[in-house]
């Protein structure tokens, strides 16, 4: 696998996990999971910027 493929797979996994954590936190009305989920989304964005 080349670098772009690995970054794409990691980005998709991070987005899915991040959105799941945000949903869990909103449903349970607790703050830490949505904050962590937002961090995962930021990391996925950075991965996409590193591709270019």
N, C-alpha and C positions, 0 to 999 in steps of 0.2 A: 504494500500500500504506500502511496505517496503522501507527502505532508498535507496536501489539501484534503484528501479523503479522510485522514485521521482527524483533522480539525473539524471537518463537517460532521462526522459521527459524534465527536465529543460535544460539539455545539448543540446538536439535536438532543442528545441525552441530557445536557445541562438545562436546556429550555423545558423539556418535559418534566424533569425533577423540580425545577424552579416553580413552574406553574402548579404542580401538584402540591408543593409545600405552601404556596400562597393560598390555594383552595383549602387545604387542611387547617391552616391558621385562621382563615376567615370563618370557616364552619365552626371551629372549636372556640372562636373568639379569644385566641391567645396571640401574642405579638412575636415571639421568636421565630416561628417557622416562616411567616411572610418576609421578615427581614432577611433571613437566610435565602429564601427563594429569590428575592430581589438581587442578592449577591450572586446567585447562580446565573441569573439573566445578564448581569453585567459581565461576568466572566465569559459567557457565551458570546457576547458582543465583542469582547476583546479578541477572542479566538477568531472571529470573522474578520476583524481588522488585521490580524496577523497574517491571514491568508494572502493578502495582496502584497 
